[in-house]
C-alpha cells in the first residue's frame, strides 16, 4: 500500500516540477520545524471541494526538493492533530513515503459528502473558517457559499414553488395529455380513476394558491416543476431559465473579440425542458455536422437533460442560464448549482463503489419525477430510465470511441465537457509525443502549461509525452533569460 502512495506522490512531484508550482489537487508545505499555520485552510478547502493531496517536507521555492532535516514522524502527528481542529473532523489517509533520500508526509483528503459540508476550522466557525480550493491556493468561502452548503442539509423544495400569475392555461395541452396518459398506464391502480385535475394535483404540477383565496376557493396555479416540464413558455415568468448556446471560432473563449474574431453563432433556446432539450440538440447538430457528427447526439441529449433537471432552481439562481459552449475541440455544458446530496465528484467519475447511484440524491425531486413521464414533442420521454444519465453518456461515448466526459464541480456551477478526441488518439505516450512534436515544430519553445492548453491534454498525458521525448533526445529543456519557467524545444540535428 505504501508503495502505491509513494508512486502517486512521485508522479505529483514530477508534474509540479515541470509546471513550476503546486496544483489545484496538490498542496505542498515545507513544515521544517512546525506544522504550517494554514494547513487547516487546506484541509477545509479539499474537504469542501473535490478532495486533494497534501505533501509535507517539500520545498516549492527550492524546486520541489526535500527539506533538510525534516522530521516526518513529528509532522505526521501534527497533521493528525490539525485534522481534529476541524468540524466535521477530517479523516485523511496519512503515510510516510521515501523520496530522494528523505521521508515525506503524504496525505489524501477526500471530499466530504454534501450533507457534511461546510468543513470549517472549529475555533472560527462556518462563516469565516470555511475554505475552497481555487487554482493552487485556498480561498475563504463567502457567506453566500456557506449558506448554500448549509441549506442543502435539507431537501430543497424550490421546484414546488407556486408560480404567481401563472394559470392552467400556461401548460402545453399536448405535453400535459402525454404525461397523464403515461402515468395512468404506468400506475393504473393509483391514477386510472382520478380526474385530470386531481392527477395534476397529485403529481404537484398544480397547487392551490391560498394567497389568492376568493369566494370560489383558492386558485389552482402551476408549480415551478409543472411549468418547467409542461409549460408552453415558462420564460414568460422566468426569462433566464433557458439555454444559451455560443459557438466559438477556436479552443479558447478569450480569443473572441480580439481583433476580428467573433462568435460563429449564438442562440437562446426557450420553452419547456423537453422542448429546450430537443431544440438545443437540433441546433448543435446543425453546427457540428449532422451527417457524421463528432459527438453522439445521445450523449449531448443526456448531458443537456441532466443540466436542466439537476440545476439549481433556488430564487438566487433563477437569473442564470444553462450555458452550452461549442469549441473546435469540445463542447462544455454548464449549469448553476454543484452536485447535490450523496453525489460527489468521485462518485460521478466512477471511482466510488456506489457510482451506479450517482443521481440517487436529487436536488429537484418533484421535477425529476415529472420528467420520468414527460414526453418529448416528437415522441419518447425525457427521463424514462431514472437517474442513470451519466452512465448513458459514458456508454454513448464509449460506443463511439470517444474519450470519457470530464466534469468540473464547485459550489456554484457544474460543468461537463465532451471532447471529440478519439480514445485511440491519446491512448499511449507515443501518440501524445507525436502531437507535441508537431506543435513544437511551430514554436521555438513552449511551457508545459502552454502545451496542455494548445493540445487540450491532461497534465499527466503531457508530462508522460514530454518525458518520453526528453529520454529519446528529441526534445530539450530550456529557460529563457529573465524567465524562470521551464520550457521545451525540439533538438536540432
N, C-alpha and C positions, 0 to 999 in steps of 0.2 A: 504493500500500500504506500509506504513512504517513497518507494522508487517511482510510483506513478505521480506523486505530488512533486518530487524532485524534477521529473521530466517536464511537468507542466510549468513549474517555476522557471526552469531554464529557458523554456520556449518564450515565456513572457519577458524575461530579461533580455533575450536576444532581440525581440521585437522592439523593446524600449530603447535599446542601444542603437538600433537602426533609425528609429523615428526621432530620438533625441529628447523625449520626455515621457512621463508616465501617461497612462491612458484612462479612458472612462471606466474600464473594467479593472484596472490595477492601480493601487496606491502604494508608493514607496516611502518609507520613513527610515532615517538614519538610526535614531534611538541609541546612541552610543552609551550614554550614561543613565538616561531615564526615558520612560515612555513619552512619546510626543503628546503635548497638551491638546492637539487637535485630533487625536486618534478616535475620540468619541464622536466627533463630527463625521468622520469617515464611516464608522460603524452604523451611525444613523442613516447616512446617505445611501450606503449599499443596501441596508435593510429596507429602506423606503423605495429604492429603485429596483434594478434588475439583478442585484447581487454583485459580488466582485471579489477580487483577491487583494490581500494585504501582504507586503513583504517588508519585514523589519531587519535592519542591519545592512542596508544597501544605500550607497550614496549616489543620489542623482547628479549632484554638481560635479562629482568626480567620474562621470561616465558610467554610472550604474555598476560600480565596483564595490566589493565588500568593505565594510567599515572595520578598520583595525581594532583588535581587542574587543570585539562585540561579544557581549555576554548573552548568548541565545537563551540559556535556561532562565535567567532573571527576567528577560524581556517577554518570554512566553508566559510567565506567571503574571507580569504586569499587564499584558494584553488580556488575559483571563479576568483580571480584576477590573479592567476598564469595561469589559462586557457586562459586568454586574452593575455598573452605574447607569445602565440603560433601562428604559421602560418601553416595551417589554424587554426583558433580559435577552441579550444576543447570545446565541449558542453556535459559534463557528467551529469548524474543524481547524485545529491549530497543530502544526507539526514543525519539527526542526529538520531542515534539509541542508545537506552539504552543497557548497558551491565555491569553486575555485579556491580550495584550501581553507575555507571558513564555513561556519554553520550560520544559516539564516533562519528566521522565523517566518513561516509561510502559513497563511490562514485563508480559508474560503468562507465568506459571509454570504448566506443565501438570502434571497428576497423573502420578506415576510408576507404572509397571507394578507390580503386587503383588510380583513376583519381585525388584524393586529396592528395595523398602521394607524397613526404615525409612530415610528420608533424614535424616541427622543431622549435627550440627556435628562435624567430624573431630577437633578438638582435645579434645572432651569424650567422644566415644564414643556408641554407640547408646543405652545406658542413661544417661540424663541429658542427652543432646544431641538427642533426638528430640521434635518438637512436632506438635501437631494443632490445627486451627482450631476454635475454639468461640465462637460468636457473632461479635463483631467483634474478638476477641483470639486470641492464640496460647497454648496450654496445653501444658506439658511432659507428654509421654506417660508413663503408668505403666509399671512393669516388666512387668506382665501384658500390656499392649497391645503393647509392643515384642516380647516373647516370641512373641506370637501372629503378628505380622508375619514374624518370622524363621522361625517354624515353617512358614509357608506357602511357603517357598522350595522345599520338597519336597512331593510329592503326599501329602496326608493319606490315611490308611487306617483311620480310625476306624470306617468302615462295615463293615470286615472283622472287627471285634472279635467274639470269641465271647461269646455271652450266657450267663453262668454260670447254671446251674439250669434253663435252657430246654431243651426237648426237641422232637423232630419233631412230637409231638402238639400243640404250641403253634402250628403252622402251620394256616391255614384250608384244609381239603381242596379246597374249590371254587376258591379263588383259585390254589392250587398246581396243580390239574389244568388250569386255564385257561392258566397260564404254560407248563406242559410242552407242551400242545397247540400253543401259539403258536410256541415256539422250534423245535419239531420241524417245523412247517410252513414256518417261515422258513429253517431251516438243516438240511434233511434229511440232507445228507452228513455233518454233524457229530453230530447228536443222534438220528437215526432209530433206530439200533440200540443206543442207550445205555439202561440201566435208569433208572427214575425217580430212584433214589438217586444213581447216578453223574452224572446230568444235574444234579441239585441241587447236587452237589459241584462240578461244572464251573462252574456259574453262581455259586458262592460263596454260595448260600443256606444251605448246611450246610458245616461244617468239622469235622475231627477234633479233639476236645478231649483233647490228650495229658496235660493236668494231671490228668485223671480216668482214667488208664490202669489197666486191670484185667486179669483173666485172659483175658477175651474180646477184649482190644484196647481202643483208645481209643473214647470215646463220641462219637457224632455230635450236634452241637448247632447250632442256628440261629445265623447271624451277625446283627449288628445290621441290616444291609441286608436279609437274608432275613426277619427278624421284622417290620421296618417295612413291607416290600412285601407280605408274605403272612401275617403273624401274625394270629391270631384276636383277641388282646388284648395288644398289645405293652406297654400301660401296666401290666400285671402286674409287669413288670420295670423299666420306666421311666415312673413315674406322671406325669411332667411333659412327656413327648414327645407332646403333644396340641395341640388348637387351642382357644383361649379366645376367645369372642365376647362383645363388650359393645356394647349399643345405647344411645347417649346421647340425651338429650332435645333437644339443641341442636347448636351448631357447636364447642363448646369443652368438653373433658373437665374443666376446672377448675370448671365450673358445677355439676357433680354434687356432692351432699352439702352444698350451700349452701342454707340454708332448707329448703324442702320438695322440692327437686329430687333425684331418684333415677334410677338407671339404668332405662330402659324394660324391658330384658330382659338377661339374661346366660346363657351356656351354655358348658359344656365338652364338646368333641367328642372321642371316643376311637375306637380301632380301628386297623386298618392304614391306610396312606396312601390307598389308593383309597377305603376306607370313609369316612375323615375328609373327603376332598375332596367326595364325594357328599353326606354329611350336612351339611357346612358350607354348601354351595351351597343345599341344600334349606331350611335354616334362614334363610339370607339372603333367599331368595325369599319366604319367609313374612312377613318383617319389612318388606321394601321393596316388596312388591306383585308377585305372580307373573303377574297377567294382563297388566299393562302396566308392566313394571319400568323403573325409572330407569337401571338398569345392565344391560348384556347379560350373561346367565348365562355365555356362553362366555368372556368376559373375566375374570369372577370365578373361574371354574373354573381357568383357566390361571394366574392370579395365585396362587391358593391352592396349586396343584400346584407352582409354582416355589418358593414359600416352604418347602414341606415337603421338596422334593427337594434344594434348594441350601443349606438352613440348615446351621449348624454343629452337628455331632454329636460334638464332642470331649467328653471327660468333664466339663470345666468348664462346658459349655453344656447338658448334658442335664437340668439343672433349670429350663430356660427354655422356655416355650411359644411357639408361633406365635400372635400376637395379631391378631384382626380387630376393628377399632373402627369402628362404624357411626354416623356423624353425620347430621344432617339434610341436609347438602350434599355428603357424600363418604364413601368407605369407605377406611380405611387398613389395610394388611396388612403386619405387621412380623414378621421372623424374626431369630433370633440369628445373627450372623456377617455380615460385609460381603461385598462382591464378591470373587471369587477369580480367581487366575491372570491371564490376559491381559485379563480383563474389567475395564474402568474405567467410571466414570460417563459419560464422553464416548462410549465405545463403545456402552454400553447406550442412550444417548439418541439415537444415530444420527448424531452429529456427526463420527464417525470412519469412514473408508472401509471398515473391516473390521467394521462394525456387524452385518453379517449373521452373523458368527461369535461373537456375544456370549456364548454359552454353550459355546464350543469348549473352554474350560478349566473342568472340572467338579470341584468340591470332593469330591463323593461319587460317584466314577466307577462303583463296583460297584452302588450303589443306583440311580444314573441308568440304567445298562444294564438292570437288572432291570425298572425301571418302563416301559421301552420295550415290554416284552412282558407286563406285568402287567395283567390285566383289571379293569374296574370290576364290581361285583356285578351290575349290570343291563345289561351289555354295553359294548363299546368298550374302549379301552385308555388307560392313564394318559398315556403319552407316546409315541405311535406314530410321530411325525414327527421325533423327536430334539430337539436343542437350539434350537428357534426359538420358544419360548413367548412371549418378549417381543414378537416380531413378530406373533404371532397375537393377542395382547392389543391391540396397536396397530391391527390390521386390524379387529377386532370393534368397537372404539370408533369408528373412522373410519366404518365402515358404518352405525353408529347415530347419527352426527352429534354425537358426544361428544368433548370436549377430550381430547387425549392424556394418558395417565397420567404422573404425575410420580414421581420417585424421590429418596430421600434415603439416602445411604450413609455409614457410618462403620465403624470397625474392629469394633465390637461388634454393630451392627444394620443391617439393610437394610429400608427401608420403601417400599412402593409405594402411591401414593394415586390412587384413581379417583374423579373428580368426576362429578356428574350434570349439570354445566353443559354446555349445547349449544354447539358451536363458533360458532354464529351470535350467541350472546349477547354474547361478548366479541370479536367479530370486528373491531371498529373502535373508536377512541376515543369516537365518538359513543354507542355502546351502553354503554360504561363510564360515560360522563358522565351518562347518564340514571340509572344506578344510584346514582352518587354524589349527584346532585341529590336523589333520593328519600330517601337516607339522611340527608343534611344537613337535610332538612325536619323530621326527628325529633330533631335535636340542635342545640344552639346553636353549637358549634364542635367540630371533630374534627382530630386529627393524622393524618398520613399512615399511621402505624402502626395507628391505630385503624380507619381506612378499609380498609386492607389486610386486617385481621383480620375485620372485620364482613362484608365482601363476598367474602372468600376470593379476592382478586385477587393477581396478581403485582405486585411493586414497579413494574415497567415499565408495566403496564396502568394502575395507579393514578396514577402521575405523568403519563402521557400524558393521561388523562382530566382530571386537575386542571389541567394546563397549558392544555388547550382551554377549560375553564370560566373560568379566570382571564383568558385572552385575550378571551373573549366578554363579560367583565364580569358574569358570573353569580355568580361566587364571589370572595370577598376573603380575603386573608391577615390573620391577627390573632394577637397574642401576649397571653396573659393576664398579669395582674400577678403578679410573682414566679415566673413560669414561662417559661423560655427556649424551650420547644417551640413551633415554628410550627404554627399551626392554620388551619383553613379554615372559613368560614361562608358561607351564602347571602347575597347582597347584597339588601338591602331596596329596593323600588322607591320 
